[in-house]
């Protein structure tokens, strides 16, 4: 999907979250729905050198 922000066009890259259906049932505005939880994802090691006003942290 092509989007634009302040005249600059870019392609949207939606991310998909893996979910697990639970046994819990909820009701919102009269509609019954089953709750879903996000599946734990593999964490990516943080390896970015951060710098603020010349100081690295």
Secondary structure, DSSP 8 states (H G I E B T S, - for coil): -EEEETTEEEE-------EEEEEEEEEETTEEEEEEEE------------EETTEE-
